[in-house]
Amino acid sequence: QVQLVESGGGLVQPGGSLRLSCAASGFTFSRSAVNWYRQAPGKERELVAAITTTGGTTRYADSVKGRFTISRDNAKSTAYLQMNSLKPEDTAVYYCNAGGFRQPGWAPYDYWGQGTQVTVSS
């Protein structure tokens, strides 16, 4: 039942833009914090951006500050990552992650999407 599906990746030239989407279903998305991670070839998965349940607070990795914007639309159960001024070093598989606590007993949960490829190259 639970699904997180990323989309919007692709090939873009340096300086270009992409908007990634993360569509959620099967759980209460509005009660989940959302994170975007990325993993480049041969590198460890790293946190790129994070957003709280209402979207009131966001955090970014230093490498993407001023270029990337995380947002969410709880009515659509969808999160986004707007990526501008893309650089070759942004090339990676980008993953959506949603986490929180559920009843019974407020058990923690941590869901992941399958990832979407972003390639920045001339």
C-alpha positions in Angstrom: 0.0 0.0 0.0 2.8 2.5 0.9 4.4 4.1 -2.1 6.8 7.0 -2.7 7.4 7.6 -6.4 10.0 10.1 -7.7 9.8 11.6 -11.1 11.3 14.6 -13.1 14.9 13.5 -13.4 16.8 13.5 -16.7 19.7 15.0 -18.6 20.3 18.7 -18.4 23.2 21.1 -19.3 25.2 22.9 -16.7 23.3 26.0 -15.6 19.9 24.4 -16.3 17.0 23.5 -14.1 15.0 20.5 -13.1 12.0 20.0 -10.8 11.7 16.6 -9.0 8.4 15.3 -7.6 7.7 12.8 -5.0 4.2 11.4 -5.0 3.1 9.6 -1.8 0.3 7.2 -1.1 -0.8 4.6 1.5 0.0 6.7 4.6 -0.7 10.1 6.2 1.7 12.2 4.2 0.8 15.5 6.0 2.2 14.0 9.3 5.5 13.0 7.7 8.7 15.0 7.5 10.3 14.8 4.0 13.9 14.6 3.0 15.7 14.5 -0.4 18.9 12.5 -0.6 21.3 11.9 -3.4 23.9 9.3 -4.2 26.6 9.9 -6.8 28.6 7.0 -8.3 31.1 5.6 -5.8 29.8 8.0 -3.1 27.8 7.6 0.1 24.2 8.7 0.1 23.9 12.3 1.4 21.1 14.5 2.7 20.4 17.3 0.3 17.3 19.0 1.7 14.7 18.5 4.5 11.2 20.0 5.2 8.9 19.8 8.2 5.3 18.5 8.1 3.7 21.9 7.3 6.6 23.2 5.2 7.4 25.9 7.8 11.0 24.9 8.2 13.5 23.8 5.6 17.2 22.9 5.7 19.8 22.4 2.9 23.2 21.0 2.4 25.8 23.7 2.0 26.6 22.5 -1.5 23.1 23.3 -2.8 22.1 26.4 -0.7 20.8 29.2 -2.9 20.2 26.8 -5.8 17.8 24.2 -4.6 14.3 24.6 -3.0 12.3 21.9 -1.2 8.6 22.3 -0.9 5.4 20.2 -0.4 1.7 20.2 -1.1 0.0 18.2 1.5 -3.4 18.4 -0.3 -1.7 16.5 -3.2 0.5 14.3 -1.0 3.5 15.4 -3.0 6.9 16.9 -2.3 9.2 18.7 -4.7 12.8 19.6 -5.2 13.4 22.6 -7.5 17.0 22.5 -8.7 18.4 25.6 -10.5 21.9 26.5 -11.7 22.8 22.8 -11.9 26.4 21.8 -11.9 28.1 18.5 -13.1 28.8 17.6 -9.5 25.0 17.5 -8.9 24.9 14.4 -11.0 23.4 11.6 -8.9 20.4 9.4 -8.2 18.0 11.5 -6.1 15.8 9.7 -3.5 12.7 10.9 -1.6 12.3 9.9 2.0 9.3 10.4 4.4 9.3 9.6 8.1 7.2 10.1 11.2 5.2 8.2 13.8 2.0 6.2 13.5 -0.5 4.5 15.6 -0.9 2.1 17.3 1.8 3.0 19.9 3.4 5.8 17.8 5.7 3.4 16.1 8.3 5.2 13.9 8.3 4.7 10.1 10.7 5.6 7.4 9.8 5.2 3.7 11.9 5.5 0.6 11.3 5.9 -3.1 13.1 4.1 -5.9 15.1 7.1 -7.0 15.4 9.2 -10.1 18.5 9.8 -12.1 19.8 13.4 -12.6 22.6 13.9 -15.0 24.2 17.3 -15.5 26.5 17.3 -18.6 27.4 19.3 -21.7 
